[in-house]
Amino acid sequence: MASATLNQTELVSLEKILGSYIAQKTSAALSSLLGESVEHTIKKTHTEISKDAGLKDFIKEIVLCSVFLHGGGDIRLGILYSIPESDAKQIAAKLMCLEKVDALDELGKSAISEVGNIMSGSFFNALSDHTGLKVDLSTPGFAMTSLSTLFEPHVSEFLCPVSDIATEIELVGVDSKVHVHMLVIQDHDNARKLLNGKR
């Protein structure tokens, strides 16, 4: 049975809830990792991903380091992070206490995956704190490719059906200007669990 589509009021409420989780935990987690303040912006919630031209604009043909995870348990929700390669090198250098990183080796890729893991853990902790929902987090996957190439095979792990919605969030290091793009992907029924579970 198909999920009833969220109306505009529900979408606005959903963005506020997701924004509160990011503000309370996720921005702070990234700030701690980078050693600088981090600002975040809720850019847009894309409905019916397969038909959304705006999301296609977001998926640019640039080389990105991407980390993808999904949560199961009381709620099904996926998170896809994408980081421009130059920014990923900056993050890896900071985490490995190096002046610079010229190329992402296995250790650098592992560091970026761990960033995604820590950010997701903080996000799901905030979600559980506010809703009481229990979430089982997957192991992070990593890919280095253009996001449009990555999107289909990896998002399909938790994106079913393609009528799911994706909220696009941008986190930026205030000093370094490092950008981390985050997509929170869920279906309408699971989104309502967040709307109904808020306290």
matplotlib code that plots the C-alpha trace (Angstrom):
import matplotlib.pyplot as plt

x = [0.0, 1.4, 2.3, 0.1, 2.3, 3.3, 1.6, 3.4, 2.8, 4.2, 7.3, 8.0, 7.7, 9.9, 12.6, 12.4, 12.8, 15.7, 17.3, 17.0, 18.8, 21.6, 21.9, 21.9, 24.3, 25.5, 27.0, 28.7, 30.1, 31.6, 32.8, 34.7, 36.3, 37.4, 38.3, 36.3, 32.7, 30.3, 27.2, 24.4, 21.6, 18.5, 18.5, 15.4, 13.3, 12.9, 9.7, 9.5, 13.2, 13.0, 11.1, 12.8, 14.9, 16.2, 17.8, 19.5, 21.0, 22.4, 24.0, 26.8, 29.4, 32.3, 34.5, 33.2, 34.0, 30.7, 29.7, 26.4, 24.6, 21.1, 19.2, 16.7, 14.8, 11.9, 12.5, 13.9, 16.1, 19.2, 21.9, 24.2, 27.1, 29.0, 32.2, 34.2, 37.6, 39.6, 37.6, 37.8, 41.6, 41.5, 39.3, 41.6, 44.7, 43.1, 42.1, 45.5, 47.4, 49.1, 49.8, 48.2, 47.1, 47.9, 45.8, 43.3, 44.9, 43.1, 43.8, 42.4, 39.3, 38.8, 39.0, 36.3, 34.1, 34.5, 33.4, 30.2, 29.8, 30.3, 27.9, 25.3, 25.6, 25.1, 22.1, 20.4, 21.1, 19.3, 16.4, 16.2, 16.3, 13.4, 11.2, 12.1, 12.6, 15.4, 17.7, 20.1, 22.9, 24.6, 28.3, 29.3, 30.1, 32.6, 32.9, 34.9, 33.2, 30.8, 27.6, 25.3, 27.2, 27.0, 23.4, 21.6, 23.5, 24.1, 21.0, 19.0, 20.1, 17.6, 15.6, 12.5, 10.2, 11.6, 8.8, 10.9, 11.8, 15.3, 16.1, 19.3, 21.5, 24.7, 27.3, 30.3, 33.4, 33.5, 37.3, 38.2, 35.1, 35.0, 31.6, 29.8, 26.5, 24.0, 20.9, 18.4, 16.3, 13.0, 9.5, 6.5, 5.4, 8.8, 8.8, 5.5, 7.1, 9.4, 6.4, 4.3, 7.2, 8.5, 8.2]
y = [0.0, 3.4, 6.0, 9.1, 12.0, 14.6, 17.9, 21.2, 21.9, 18.5, 19.0, 22.3, 20.6, 17.8, 20.2, 21.9, 18.6, 17.4, 20.9, 20.5, 17.1, 18.6, 21.7, 19.7, 16.9, 16.6, 20.0, 19.7, 16.3, 17.7, 20.8, 18.6, 16.6, 19.7, 21.8, 24.7, 26.0, 24.5, 26.1, 24.1, 24.9, 22.9, 23.4, 21.6, 18.5, 16.8, 14.7, 11.9, 11.7, 10.0, 13.0, 15.8, 18.0, 20.0, 16.9, 16.2, 19.7, 18.8, 15.6, 17.3, 15.6, 16.2, 13.7, 13.2, 11.1, 9.7, 7.8, 6.1, 4.4, 3.4, 2.9, 0.1, -0.9, 1.3, 3.6, 3.1, 6.1, 6.4, 9.0, 9.8, 12.2, 13.7, 15.7, 17.3, 15.5, 18.6, 19.1, 15.4, 15.7, 18.6, 16.7, 13.6, 15.7, 17.2, 13.8, 12.3, 15.4, 16.1, 19.4, 18.1, 15.0, 14.7, 11.6, 9.6, 6.3, 3.5, 5.3, 8.6, 6.8, 5.1, 8.5, 10.0, 6.9, 7.4, 11.0, 9.8, 7.2, 9.7, 12.3, 9.6, 8.3, 11.8, 12.3, 9.1, 9.7, 13.0, 11.3, 8.6, 11.2, 13.1, 10.3, 7.2, 5.3, 2.7, 2.7, 0.0, 1.8, 0.0, -0.1, 2.9, 2.3, 4.5, 5.4, 7.9, 8.8, 11.3, 11.5, 10.7, 7.4, 6.6, 7.5, 4.6, 1.6, 2.8, 4.8, 1.8, -0.1, 1.9, 3.8, 1.8, 2.9, 5.8, 7.9, 8.4, 12.0, 13.4, 16.4, 18.1, 19.6, 21.5, 21.7, 24.1, 24.7, 28.4, 28.7, 26.0, 26.4, 22.6, 21.5, 18.3, 17.6, 15.3, 13.7, 12.3, 9.8, 8.2, 7.3, 9.4, 6.9, 6.9, 10.7, 10.8, 8.8, 11.8, 14.2, 12.1, 11.2, 14.7, 15.9]
z = [0.0, -1.1, 1.6, 1.7, 0.5, 3.1, 2.6, 2.6, 6.3, 7.2, 5.0, 6.7, 10.2, 9.0, 7.9, 11.3, 13.2, 11.0, 11.5, 15.2, 15.2, 13.0, 15.3, 18.5, 17.6, 14.1, 13.6, 17.0, 16.1, 12.8, 14.6, 17.1, 14.4, 12.4, 15.4, 14.1, 14.1, 11.6, 10.1, 8.6, 6.2, 5.3, 1.5, 0.3, 0.7, -2.6, -3.1, -5.6, -6.1, -9.5, -11.0, -9.1, -11.5, -8.5, -7.1, -10.4, -10.3, -6.8, -8.3, -10.2, -12.3, -10.0, -8.2, -4.7, -1.7, -0.6, 2.6, 2.8, 5.8, 6.6, 9.8, 10.5, 13.6, 14.5, 11.5, 8.0, 7.1, 4.9, 4.9, 2.0, 2.5, -0.4, 0.0, -2.8, -3.2, -2.2, 1.0, 1.8, 1.6, 4.0, 6.5, 6.2, 6.8, 10.0, 11.3, 10.7, 12.0, 8.7, 7.0, 3.8, 2.0, -1.7, -2.4, -0.4, 0.5, 2.4, 5.7, 4.4, 3.0, 6.4, 8.1, 5.8, 6.4, 10.2, 9.8, 8.2, 10.9, 13.8, 12.2, 11.6, 15.1, 16.5, 14.2, 15.2, 18.9, 18.6, 16.7, 19.5, 22.2, 20.8, 19.6, 21.6, 18.4, 18.3, 15.3, 14.2, 12.1, 9.2, 8.6, 6.5, 2.8, 0.9, -2.8, -4.7, -7.9, -9.4, -7.4, -10.3, -10.9, -7.2, -6.6, -8.2, -6.8, -3.3, -2.5, -3.8, -0.7, 1.4, -1.2, -2.1, -3.6, -5.7, -4.3, -1.2, -0.1, 0.4, 2.6, 1.4, 4.1, 3.8, 6.6, 6.2, 8.3, 9.2, 8.9, 6.3, 4.2, 3.9, 2.6, 3.6, 1.8, 3.5, 2.1, 4.6, 2.7, 3.9, 2.8, 3.9, 6.5, 8.3, 8.0, 9.9, 12.7, 13.3, 13.1, 15.5, 17.8, 18.6, 22.1]

ax = plt.figure().add_subplot(projection="3d")
ax.plot(x, y, z, "-o")
ax.set_aspect("equal")
plt.show()
